[in-house]
Structure formats: C-alpha cells, structure tokens
Amino acid sequence: MENGIRIDNRQFYRTLLAIAVPIALQNLVSSSFTLVDNVMVGRLGELALTSTGLATQVFSVHWMMIFGFCTGCSTFYSQFWGTRDLPNIRKVLGIAWTVCCGASLLFFCAAAFAPHWVLSLFTNDALVVETGTGYIRIAAVNFLLIAICQPVVAALRSTQQAKIPLYITIIAFFTNTILNYGLIFGHFGLPRLEVKGAAIATVISRVVELGATLYFVYGRKNPIAGPLRDFFAFDGEFVTRVLKNAAATTANETLWGAGMAAQNAAYGRMGVTAYAAYKAAGSIADFFLMACFATSSAALVLLGEQLGQGNYDYAKVLSRKLMHVGLAFSVFMAALMYLLRAPFVGLFTLTDEARLWTNRILLITALCQPLQNHNAFQICGTMRSGGDAKFAAICEVATVWLIRVPLSFFGALVLHLPIYLVVLLAEAESAIKAVILYARYRSGKWIKNMIEGL
C-alpha cells in the first residue's frame, strides 16, 4: 500500500503479463527480423553489411516518424478504451491512416526516384552507395505498407489485444526468413540476388503482414473494425486535439530517428570495418533488449486507461510499480545479452578487429541499457499516457541533437577514437536525459485526461 492506495499484486502481474508478454515477444520477433537480415547479408561480407546498414537508415527515420504519430494516437486509444468508446477509437485510427499514408508517400518518392542522393547523406564511399542503391529502390514500397499496418497495430495494443500483433509479426518473420535465405543465396530454386534479394524478401513479407492484419481485424470481426465511413467521421475539433498531441510525439520520434541517422553518418565515415562492427553489435543488442521496451508500451495502455477513468492517484502509484519492474527486467536482459554474445557474434563474417570491436560495443550497451530503458519508460510510457508529449519531445530532441550527435562526430572525426569509445562517449546523453526525465516524473505534471469533453 502506498499513499493509502493498494495495488493487488496478483491482478497487477496478471494484467501486466497479458499485455507486456505479447508485446515483448512481438518486439523480440521484430528484432529477429533485423538480426536475420543482417546475419544473412553479413555472410556476403563487411561491404554488404555496411551498405545495407546505411541504406536502412532512411527506413529507420520513417519508422520512427510513423511510430511517433501512432503512439501520439495511442494516448487517445487507451483513454477512450477506458470508457469503451469504440466509435471515437475508429475516428482516431482514421486520422492516423490519413497522416501516415500522406507522409509515407514522400519517403517512397525519395527512395524510389533518388536513391543515390539518399545514400550520399550517410556515406561518401562510392562503392557503398552503389551497393546500397539497389536495396533502397526495391524496398521503397515498404514505406506505404507500413503506413497502413502500424496504425492498426497501435490501436490493437492500446485496446489490450496485444496477442494479435504478435501473431501477425510471427507470420511476417517466417516469410521474411525463408525468402531471405532463398533470394540472397539462391536456394529453393530461386535466383541468387544477394543484397537485392534481401530487399525483395522484405517487401513480400510486408505484403503478407498487411494481408494478415486485414484478416485479423475484418476477417475475425475485431471490435475496432467497422464501415469505412466510421473511420473518417471526425470533425475539426476532434482532429485538432489528436494532432496537437500526436504532433509532439511525431516530432519527438522523427527528430530522434534523424539524430540516430546522423550518428550513423558519423560512424559510416569511420570506415567499413568500424561500421560493420557497430551494425553487428546493434543487431545482437536489439534482439535481446527490444523486449525491455514492452513495459513502456504496457505503461501507456494501463496508465492511459486509468487516466481516462479519472483515477489520477492510482495511476501515479501504478506507474512507480511498472517502472521498477521494467528496470529489473532490463538489467536481466542486458546481462543475458552480454553472457550469450559469443555465439551471436560468430554468426557474422567479420575480421578479427571488427569482432573485437563488436564485443566491446556490446559491453558498453549492456552497461548503459538500464538508463536507456528508464528514459524510454518515461517518454513512451508515463508522459505519453497522460498527454505530456510536448515536454518529452523537447527533452529528447534537445539531448540527442545538442549532446549525442555532436559527441558522435567529435569522437569519430576530430578525436579519431576507436568505434567502441565513440559509442561510449555518445552515451553521456542517456545519463543527462535520465536526470531531466525523472525530475519531470516526480513532479506529477504528466498526469492529464486528454479525452475530457470529447
């Protein structure tokens, strides 16, 4: 009991597991997507791994933009779910589709018609640009497919139906893995297309993902399904309130993603071996650590539901309990990742120097993970559940662009440090951000009801 409020531990863990475990498993399968891609492409050598790694940076920026807008909408999904208001949930989903598809069309045009220009933003190596161009041009259609699927995934998670996105991701993962193996290396009677084969496999798996999404929502008559007109029945006031919150989360994630892309641009200029080590380490770390962010997603759903019902004091106590669980889980997964690193590093075709650097980056990642998880919990969990997205965006964007990106370029291009020391230097940003976010959390200013009056 805290502040006179008692949380039933049995009910708490039952509800948390019902939401967080499917999300954690989905994140794990999604990170396996990237790991399998990078392992198979990495078998072609460090040049192929570096080329595709830099080529996918534009997809990462796009993904963060879509993710940001959808999580801004999730504030409304979860609070409307607290009152079981399905008509308004559908309206929010309609707004998400409209905005995400419009923005994705711009990314598609840039990738499909100017891939050389896109690659030149991240590297000045002509051979890397040439190799990565084929990947980007083929994979460009993924921008449009993700814009349709991701808003639905956000709505399903926020209405406590996290198992459905898990099933969809598993289907897409196996499709991608089988096709990657066939098209990259020329197995199953398919042509050997190497890097271009990886792009084709990804596109086909995204098409399958879209088909599975439509089946689970409309074929299985999901509660969020409805006539098309219901999704676009919103008025100006409704749109304005959703966009005001989602604009902050979109700016947050887009500019954060752009910051990570800028960091990759610094690392990409350190040479093929250095970037290959960084990319291999990142793929391995994501496989273990993406599951940790499930507590942030669960917090958004559970806290949003309570705030939508007006239970502010209960939400504050619940948030503290969720934060402690998330930190403990992140420490466990970071330790597990480092202890099991050797067989994963062995999957990549790396030089001895790159292998040494990969191991050192993994150690740094393991040590910094609890801080990163705390920051994700506060930004994506507590603050977004209460609509405090503006503060979260200012904090994240400012620390990334004023601290992380300058330190990355300074360490890489001025001090000429080894890649693992540049990674360590850049992590100073995580520590500073954690102090700012915790102070905001303690103030309680993130606690708001965003649907009152709608």
PyMOL commands that set and color helices and strands:
alter all, ss='L'
color gray80, all
select helices_A, chain A and resi 9-42+46-55+57-82+86-113+115-120+126-139+142-158+163-185+195-219+228-231+236-268+272-308+312-339+341-345+352-385+389-414+419-426+428-443
alter helices_A, ss='H'
color red, helices_A
deselect
rebuild
show_as cartoon
